[in-house]
Amino acid sequence: MKNADNSDRALWSIWACKETAYKVIKKTSPDAAFTPRRWRTVLKKNQSAYSEGDVIIPDRGRVYVRLFYTPEYVHCIGVNNFAEVKKLIWNVESLPQEKETDPSVFLRCRLEKKLAQNLSVNAHQIQIRRISICGELQPPCVYLDNKKTAIDVSMSHDGRFIAYVYSETC
């Protein structure tokens, strides 16, 4: 997700697709490096509120992406298998106007609440954690009652926006 105006929408669109592809690839290939200049982004289907396409990553395959754009932001979601994109639940929100709002904390709280609704549990039973390996933060993991789940989530924040995505099959 990127804050965008018309003058740099194309640049942020391509960048958002590549960032999304990296997050998807990193989950299955922890050794993957972020080398966006080597990756080709092809946006094919242009709907009224989004475009679809893929990011081709040499030696890693492709990531299918759906790119959303509004006058205020650009947001991208992605998956390894195109059929899975329809199963994703995502949301973009503005941060509250309070000065002291930590975007990471606010984002986690919003996603935990949404997951709790989806799973019909109390939000306090859900935790999103990220561990660090050799100084590098790993993708976030969802815990239910302190047990790691297979729920795949992705989170981002930029400027005054937060965003998350997860699969409805959780």
Phi, psi and omega per residue, in radians:
M1 nan 2.330 3.127
K2 -2.420 2.428 3.002
N3 -1.169 2.274 -3.020
A4 -2.513 2.530 2.929
D5 -2.027 3.055 -3.042
N6 -1.057 -0.587 -3.048
S7 -1.175 -0.512 -3.135
D8 -2.100 0.320 -3.132
R9 -1.021 -0.746 -3.121
A10 -1.110 -0.783 3.121
L11 -1.069 -0.851 -3.125
W12 -1.169 -0.550 3.106
S13 -1.098 -0.861 3.133
I14 -1.122 -0.754 -3.139
W15 -1.099 -0.756 3.127
A16 -1.067 -0.704 3.104
C17 -1.091 -0.755 -3.117
K18 -1.216 -0.684 3.065
E19 -1.081 -0.747 3.118
T20 -1.083 -0.797 3.131
A21 -1.040 -0.716 3.130
Y22 -1.084 -0.768 3.126
K23 -1.076 -0.705 3.142
V24 -1.171 -0.846 -3.108
I25 -1.133 -0.682 -3.093
K26 -1.062 -0.512 -3.125
K27 -1.242 -0.525 3.135
T28 -1.778 -0.340 3.133
S29 -2.333 1.458 -3.074
P30 -1.001 -0.375 -3.138
D31 -1.503 -0.002 -3.110
A32 -1.075 2.399 3.099
A33 -1.778 2.598 3.110
F34 -1.516 1.740 -3.138
T35 -2.178 1.218 -2.991
P36 -1.064 -0.454 3.139
R37 -1.177 -0.391 3.136
R38 -1.544 -0.169 -3.054
W39 -1.694 2.408 -3.132
R40 -1.848 2.249 3.110
T41 -1.846 2.219 3.128
V42 -2.195 1.949 3.075
L43 -1.752 2.141 -3.007
K44 -1.855 -1.143 -3.021
K45 -1.511 2.136 3.137
N46 -1.892 1.806 3.077
Q47 -1.550 -3.113 -3.114
S48 -1.189 -0.608 -3.091
A49 -2.032 -0.069 -3.135
Y50 -2.732 2.883 3.027
S51 -2.152 2.671 3.077
E52 -2.095 2.710 3.095
G53 3.076 -2.663 3.105
D54 -2.627 2.826 3.033
V55 -1.989 2.133 -3.116
I56 -1.699 2.150 -3.082
I57 -2.028 2.000 -3.130
P58 -0.923 2.363 3.109
D59 1.166 0.103 3.141
R60 -2.259 -0.229 -3.141
G61 1.742 -2.552 -3.100
R62 -2.312 2.696 3.047
V63 -2.090 2.236 3.113
Y64 -1.459 2.306 -3.065
V65 -2.192 2.655 2.975
R66 -2.225 2.115 -3.041
L67 -1.898 2.130 3.112
F68 -1.830 2.499 3.134
Y69 -2.486 2.457 3.053
T70 -2.326 3.059 3.063
P71 -1.087 -0.341 -3.064
E72 -1.778 -0.478 -3.058
Y73 -2.680 2.897 2.994
V74 -2.135 2.350 -3.117
H75 -2.434 2.412 -3.097
C76 -2.262 2.450 3.007
I77 -2.143 2.700 -3.097
G78 -2.693 2.786 -3.137
V79 -2.590 2.840 3.065
N80 -1.319 -0.512 -3.055
N81 -2.104 2.110 -3.045
F82 -0.956 -0.642 -3.122
A83 -1.076 -0.449 -3.106
E84 -1.306 -0.354 -3.079
V85 -1.064 -0.534 3.140
K86 -1.273 -0.262 -3.134
K87 -1.626 -0.007 -3.097
L88 -1.444 2.439 3.032
I89 -1.953 2.230 -3.095
W90 -2.431 2.830 3.092
N91 -2.726 2.534 3.012
V92 -2.149 2.317 3.132
E93 -2.372 2.733 2.989
S94 -1.488 2.547 3.038
L95 -1.191 2.636 3.053
P96 -1.075 2.736 -3.076
Q97 -1.240 -0.261 -3.131
E98 -1.017 2.437 -3.081
K99 -1.170 -0.566 -2.992
E100 -1.582 0.221 -3.115
T101 -1.287 2.110 3.075
D102 -1.474 2.036 -3.068
P103 -1.042 -0.642 -3.136
S104 -1.161 -0.760 3.139
V105 -1.167 -0.790 3.139
F106 -1.052 -0.775 -3.137
L107 -1.074 -0.836 3.123
R108 -1.034 -0.776 3.141
C109 -1.063 -0.767 -3.138
R110 -1.125 -0.760 -3.140
L111 -1.203 -0.731 3.102
E112 -1.041 -0.719 3.124
K113 -1.124 -0.766 -3.142
K114 -1.142 -0.743 3.103
L115 -1.112 -0.714 3.125
A116 -1.059 -0.740 3.078
Q117 -1.036 -0.830 -3.095
N118 -1.107 -0.637 -3.099
L119 -1.609 -0.047 -3.103
S120 0.993 0.831 3.066
V121 -2.255 3.023 3.079
N122 -1.336 2.434 -3.115
A123 -1.021 -0.476 3.127
H124 -1.223 -0.240 3.111
Q125 -1.445 -0.272 -3.098
I126 -1.745 2.362 3.002
Q127 -2.379 2.471 3.051
I128 -1.953 2.166 -3.082
R129 -2.221 2.597 3.013
R130 -2.231 2.262 3.085
I131 -1.778 2.823 3.114
S132 -1.970 2.274 3.060
I133 -2.106 2.098 -3.101
C134 0.928 0.674 3.101
G135 1.421 0.012 -3.133
E136 -1.906 2.151 3.114
L137 -1.151 2.346 3.124
Q138 -1.590 2.904 3.105
P139 -1.022 2.633 -3.129
P140 -1.174 2.564 3.090
C141 -2.128 2.552 3.132
V142 -1.752 2.298 3.091
Y143 -2.032 2.398 3.063
L144 -2.086 2.076 -3.075
D145 0.909 0.779 3.110
N146 1.142 0.283 3.067
K147 -1.989 2.270 -3.131
K148 -1.134 2.362 3.116
T149 -1.853 3.041 3.075
A150 -1.652 0.150 -3.119
I151 -1.150 2.182 -3.131
D152 -1.647 2.096 3.134
V153 -2.219 2.753 2.992
S154 -2.459 2.459 -3.104
M155 -2.340 2.634 3.044
S156 -2.717 2.736 3.002
H157 -2.579 2.546 -3.129
D158 -2.726 2.228 -3.124
G159 1.009 -2.197 -3.092
R160 -1.677 0.232 -3.105
F161 -2.055 2.576 2.969
I162 -2.152 2.732 3.108
A163 -2.655 2.629 3.031
Y164 -2.530 2.820 3.067
V165 -2.613 2.509 3.038
Y166 -2.700 2.910 -3.118
S167 -1.529 2.406 3.135
E168 -1.170 -0.192 -3.134
T169 -1.447 0.226 -3.103
C170 -1.215 nan nan
